[in-house]
């Protein structure tokens, strides 16, 4: 029987009204969580989430900002599991508003970590992004800091009751504000699809797979790891073609315009860089990134990967238009 990380737990989700939050809330409720606490800034989005869960007595809603340590400490009392999903995420906005991204993604993560430690939670998972690997933009840099803060907290508490870890994955297919819903809306309205560069590549992961990864982290963490899924990737042009019923490849896209690379944007993303310490947990498990200072073998599992191992979206297994079209049916 598969272990259940939710049963009987009080689950606290920062940024719980976002796309990941919606999926995690439902997974926790389906997994018999004792209660689920959504912590976010927007009362309208909280009300909209509550409307999708009529009569669900296990739900709690806290208005608050991760920048507010006192509010976090108040809301986190009696919590067992913390999922830290709150973040400012839009790359271009981060380039022009760096102080705001640092305040939320770095200082906010520190506040959540401290509140979780003070509350004596069982597990905390920080959500990161492929842009944290060899970052070239402010957003990715702040998420790398969030990973390092999470690992440093584990190093500080040692083998105490709380385990802190992180997960790192790519753009979630169909998430709010992502290209799939925007392109679908444009095609439905007969407007041109705006593409940055059709030869760019990105990793493919669904919301369900993102929550699966978090579940794996909750069940297997010993503290301080960054868990990285084994993902396929796609050409941005092929994704646009897959959304159009008549397109057969990314080289033929009716009604499209090219916007060019935006500030702080990579042509190809990376989930694992060449200087990270990597372990393979097996065919059914993700990669595990460990701080290089870990010398004790009981802190890591799996086979060590050779130095210089990387996982990049241009070298990962590629999804063609036909396969993308099939995957899009469930997004």
C-alpha positions in Angstrom: 0.0 0.0 0.0 1.4 3.4 -1.0 2.2 5.6 2.1 0.0 8.6 2.5 1.8 11.9 3.6 -1.5 13.7 4.2 -3.7 11.5 6.4 -4.4 13.0 9.8 -2.1 16.0 9.1 -2.7 19.7 9.3 -1.4 21.1 6.0 -0.4 24.7 5.5 0.0 26.0 2.0 1.5 29.5 1.3 0.3 30.9 -2.0 -2.5 28.3 -1.7 -4.8 30.1 -4.2 -2.4 29.6 -7.1 -2.5 26.8 -9.6 -0.3 24.5 -7.6 -2.2 25.5 -4.4 -5.5 24.4 -5.9 -4.1 21.0 -6.9 -2.4 20.5 -3.6 -5.5 21.4 -1.6 -7.5 18.8 -3.4 -4.8 16.2 -3.1 -4.5 16.8 0.6 -8.3 16.7 1.1 -8.5 13.5 -0.9 -5.7 12.1 1.2 -7.7 12.5 4.4 -5.8 15.5 5.8 -7.2 16.7 9.1 -7.3 20.3 7.9 -5.9 22.4 5.1 -4.9 26.0 5.7 -4.6 28.3 2.8 -2.4 31.3 3.4 -2.4 34.1 0.7 -2.9 37.8 0.2 -6.0 37.9 -2.1 -9.4 37.5 -0.4 -11.2 37.3 -3.8 -9.1 34.3 -4.8 -9.7 32.7 -1.4 -13.4 33.2 -1.8 -13.3 31.7 -5.3 -11.4 28.6 -4.0 -13.9 28.2 -1.2 -16.7 28.3 -3.7 -15.2 25.2 -5.4 -15.3 23.3 -2.0 -18.8 23.9 -0.7 -19.4 22.5 2.8 -15.7 21.4 3.2 -15.3 21.8 7.0 -11.6 21.0 7.0 -10.6 24.1 5.1 -9.2 27.2 6.8 -8.3 30.5 5.1 -5.8 33.0 6.4 -5.2 36.4 4.7 -1.6 37.2 5.1 1.8 37.9 3.4 4.9 35.8 3.7 6.7 39.1 4.4 4.9 39.3 7.8 6.6 36.9 10.2 4.1 37.6 13.1 1.1 36.7 10.9 2.9 33.5 9.7 3.6 32.4 13.2 0.0 32.9 14.3 -1.4 31.1 11.3 1.0 28.1 11.5 0.2 27.0 15.1 -0.5 23.3 15.3 0.6 22.6 11.7 2.3 19.4 10.6 3.2 20.0 6.9 4.1 23.2 5.2 4.2 23.6 1.4 5.8 26.9 0.5 4.5 27.9 -2.9 4.1 31.7 -2.5 6.3 33.6 -4.8 6.5 36.4 -7.3 7.3 34.6 -10.6 7.1 36.7 -13.7 10.7 36.9 -15.1 10.4 40.3 -16.9 8.7 41.9 -13.9 11.5 40.7 -11.7 14.1 42.4 -13.8 12.4 45.8 -13.2 11.2 45.2 -9.6 14.1 43.4 -7.9 13.4 44.7 -4.4 9.9 43.3 -4.4 11.0 39.9 -5.6 13.7 39.7 -3.0 11.3 40.8 -0.3 8.8 38.0 -1.2 11.0 35.2 -2.6 14.0 35.5 -0.3 12.9 37.3 2.9 9.5 35.7 2.7 11.1 32.2 2.5 13.2 33.0 5.5 10.1 34.0 7.4 8.2 30.8 6.5 11.2 28.7 7.5 11.5 30.4 10.8 7.8 30.1 11.5 7.9 26.4 10.6 10.8 25.8 12.9 9.1 27.7 15.8 5.9 25.7 15.2 7.7 22.4 15.3 6.2 21.2 12.0 6.9 17.7 10.7 7.9 18.5 7.1 8.4 21.7 5.0 8.8 21.7 1.3 10.0 24.8 -0.6 8.9 25.0 -4.2 11.6 26.1 -6.6 12.0 26.4 -10.4 14.3 25.3 -13.2 15.3 29.0 -13.4 17.2 28.6 -10.1 19.8 26.4 -11.9 22.6 28.7 -13.2 20.3 31.7 -13.0 20.5 34.5 -15.5 17.5 36.5 -14.2 16.5 38.0 -10.9 13.6 35.6 -10.4 15.8 32.5 -10.8 18.4 34.1 -8.4 15.8 34.6 -5.7 14.6 31.0 -6.0 18.1 29.7 -5.8 18.4 31.7 -2.6 15.2 30.1 -1.4 16.7 26.7 -2.0 19.9 27.6 -0.1 18.0 29.1 2.8 16.0 25.8 3.0 19.2 23.7 3.0 20.8 26.0 5.5 17.9 25.8 7.9 18.2 22.0 7.8 21.9 22.2 8.5 21.2 24.5 11.5 18.7 22.3 13.1 20.5 19.0 12.4 18.6 15.9 13.2 15.7 17.7 15.0 12.0 16.8 14.5 11.5 19.1 11.5 12.8 18.2 8.0 13.3 20.9 5.4 13.7 20.2 1.7 12.9 21.7 -1.7 11.6 20.6 -5.1 12.8 22.1 -8.4 10.8 21.7 -11.6 9.9 23.6 -14.8 7.0 25.6 -16.1 3.7 23.8 -15.2 1.6 23.1 -18.2 -1.7 25.1 -18.2 -1.0 27.0 -15.0 -2.5 30.4 -14.6 -0.7 33.0 -16.7 1.2 30.4 -18.7 1.3 30.3 -22.5 -1.1 27.4 -23.0 -4.3 29.3 -21.7 -3.1 32.5 -23.4 -2.6 30.8 -26.8 -5.9 28.9 -26.5 -7.7 32.2 -25.9 -5.9 33.8 -28.8 -6.7 31.0 -31.2 -10.4 30.9 -30.1 -10.7 34.6 -30.7 -8.9 34.4 -34.1 -5.9 36.5 -32.9 -2.3 35.7 -33.8 -0.3 33.6 -31.4 2.7 35.5 -30.0 5.8 33.3 -29.7 9.1 34.5 -28.3 11.2 32.0 -30.3 9.9 28.7 -31.7 13.3 27.1 -31.3 13.3 27.6 -27.5 12.9 24.5 -25.4 11.1 24.0 -22.1 10.4 21.1 -19.8 6.9 19.5 -19.6 5.3 18.9 -16.2 1.6 18.9 -15.2 0.1 20.1 -12.0 -0.6 16.5 -11.0 3.1 15.6 -11.5 4.2 18.6 -9.5 2.1 17.4 -6.6 3.4 13.9 -7.0 6.9 15.3 -6.6 6.0 17.1 -3.5 4.4 13.9 -2.1 7.7 12.0 -2.8 9.6 14.7 -1.0 7.3 14.6 2.0 7.7 10.8 2.2 11.4 10.5 1.5 13.2 13.6 2.7 15.9 13.2 5.3 16.4 16.9 5.3 18.2 19.4 3.1 17.7 17.8 -0.3 16.5 19.4 -3.5 14.3 16.8 -5.5 14.4 17.2 -9.3 12.0 15.2 -11.5 13.0 13.4 -14.7 11.2 15.4 -17.3 10.7 15.4 -21.1 10.9 18.7 -23.0 9.5 20.4 -26.1 10.1 23.1 -28.7 8.1 26.2 -28.0 7.1 26.2 -31.7 5.9 22.6 -31.5 3.7 23.4 -28.5 2.1 26.3 -30.4 1.6 23.9 -33.3 0.0 21.3 -31.1 -2.6 23.7 -30.0 -3.6 24.5 -33.6 -5.8 21.8 -35.2 -4.2 22.2 -38.6 -0.6 22.5 -37.7 1.7 19.5 -38.2 5.0 21.0 -37.0 6.5 24.0 -35.3 7.8 25.2 -38.7 4.3 25.9 -40.0 2.2 28.1 -37.7 -0.7 30.0 -39.1 -1.3 33.4 -37.6 1.7 33.8 -35.4 4.1 36.6 -34.5 7.6 36.4 -33.1 8.3 38.6 -30.1 11.9 37.7 -29.6 13.7 36.8 -26.4 12.6 38.8 -23.4 14.9 40.3 -20.7 16.3 37.6 -18.4 15.0 34.7 -20.6 17.0 31.6 -21.6 16.7 29.8 -24.9 17.0 26.5 -23.0 16.3 25.8 -19.4 18.4 23.6 -17.0 17.2 21.6 -14.0 20.6 20.3 -13.0 23.9 22.2 -13.5 27.3 20.6 -14.1 28.7 21.4 -10.7 25.8 20.1 -8.6 26.1 17.0 -6.5 23.5 14.6 -8.0 22.1 11.2 -7.0 19.7 9.0 -9.0 17.1 7.5 -6.7 16.0 5.0 -9.3 13.8 4.6 -12.3 10.6 5.5 -10.4 12.2 8.3 -8.4 13.6 11.8 -9.1 17.1 13.0 -9.0 18.4 14.3 -5.6 20.6 17.3 -5.3 22.7 17.3 -2.1 24.9 20.0 -0.6 28.5 19.1 -1.4 29.3 19.4 2.3 27.3 16.2 2.9 30.0 13.5 3.4 28.0 11.0 5.5 26.5 8.3 3.3 23.3 7.9 5.4 22.1 11.4 4.2 21.8 10.4 0.6 20.2 7.6 -1.4 20.7 6.2 -4.8 23.6 6.1 -7.2 25.9 9.1 -7.5 25.9 10.7 -10.9 29.3 11.5 -12.5 30.6 15.0 -12.0 29.5 17.3 -14.8 26.1 15.5 -15.2 23.4 18.0 -16.4 19.7 18.0 -17.2 18.8 20.6 -19.8 15.6 21.1 -21.9 17.5 20.9 -25.2 19.1 17.5 -24.3 16.1 15.9 -22.5 13.8 13.5 -24.4 11.8 15.7 -26.8 8.0 15.6 -27.2 6.8 15.9 -30.8 3.6 17.7 -32.0 1.5 14.5 -31.9 2.6 13.6 -28.4 2.1 17.2 -27.2 -1.4 17.3 -28.7 -2.3 14.1 -26.8 -0.9 15.5 -23.5 -2.8 18.7 -24.0 -6.1 16.8 -23.9 -5.8 16.6 -20.1 -4.5 20.1 -19.5 
